[in-house]
Amino acid sequence: MAVAERIPELLRERSFRRYWTGQTVSLVGDQISLMALPLAAVLVLGADAAEMGWLKTAELLPALLLNLPLGAWSDRQARRRRAMIAADLARAALLLTLPVAYLLDMLTLGQLYAVAFGVGALSVLFEACNTTLFVALVPTERYVQANSLVNGSRSMAWLAGPGIGGVLVQLLTAPFALLADALTYLVSAGYLARISPVEPAPAPVEKGHFTEGLRWVVRDASMRALFAASGTVQFFNYMFHTLFVLYATTELGLSAGVLGAVLAAGAVGGLIGAACSGAVVRRIGIGPSLVAGFIGFTLPLILIPLADGPLPMVVGLLFTAEFLSCTGVMVADVAAGSFQMALIPDAIRARVTGAYRTLNHGFRPLGALAGGLLGTALGLRPTLWLATAGAVLAVLWVLPSPLPRLRELPEQQPAPSHA
């Protein structure tokens, strides 16, 4: 009984437990691909900095192009869960083409770009429906706990995925390591098929339906500030991560296994951040937690371009940077996610989320492309210095806004009269 009492209350509810389990397995697979896909480009196809930039851009471009239309589409659907299952199955099928092509000696960078774009597009569809499914499963007063659990899964994925990915790449080669990610999408689809929450009714299609989410984000002062800060971080963070694998393997001399261990060790910080985020929010409030998370996420990354000298010192600096940064990002993600879920009206939730992600995640491919171009022109280390400095300064968008003074979750805003 004592053990059962330690289980979070939400995980005792069958529907949320199945949803959370599917998400957890899929997130681990995503982290395997995060290692295996760029390593396939570098180790199998000999990609340079510019080609790595194009690969990351292909992966992230759907966020810029499709979040807004798919958010509007999702708000009009009555059965969003089925669309999520279809997206999982399609992502698995796309990833399976890569080891097949490698086995036939037909793998090309063009195919990597196409698969990265296709998986990215299906991920946008999945996430457009996912937010609405989440609020159908979770009552408002448990948003922080639920977000802590989901972000804890993300941290567990960061912990397990890169290490598993590094080992699988060394044992099987990068293309065959992607089989593991394809399998996780099948598991996710299976768990989603076993829940049946009451989803919010579809929104009617009226004048302004497509752009209502974008206009709502722009009108709200807190959302504007959160968008500006998050967009800035996304731009510079993806400039950074586009070059990180290349920098770590070529300039710092890390093997795939050591690189996976560095990222996995950083994920321990993420687990701690996710586990403590609820207590942090209760202690200092939702807004101050968001500010602290932004600073804690970005500032430690300065240690990575600073890394130099003997290999143990380099690895130690990378471990420290990843650990502290992952702790900070979990606090920021839980606070920001809970704030948005509480504030956004149900009737326009997918459209607002789609608009926010269009504006926010749209900076990712731009950052990835800039990273590839600047990495070629300036070198890897100078570009990483530029990226970390820009990310740290992103918090300046939030400080003048109402967010730092916000202690409790906000009341849900009323839907626009025509929504």
Protein Blocks (a to p, Z undefined) as FASTA:
>chain_A
ZZmmmpcfklmpmklmmmmmmmmmmmmmmmmmmmmmmmmmmmmnopafklmmmmmmmmmm
mmmmmmmmmmmmmmmpcblmlmmmmmmmmmmmmmmmmmmmmmnopacfklmmmmmmmmmm
mmmmmmmmmmmmmmmmpcfklmmmmmmmmmmmmmmmmmmmmmmmmmmmmmnojklmmmmm
mmmmmmmmmmmmmgccdddddddddehklmmmmmmmmmpmklmmmmmmmmmmmmmmmmmm
mmmmmmmmmmnopafklmmmmmmmmmmmmmmmmmmmmmmmmmnojklmmmmmmmmmmmmm
mmmmmggcjfklmmmmmmmmmmmmmmmmmmmmmmmmmmmmmmpcfklmmmmmmmmmmmmm
mmmmmmmmmmmmmmmmnojklmmmmmmmmmmmmmmmmmmmmklmpmbdcddddddfkZZ
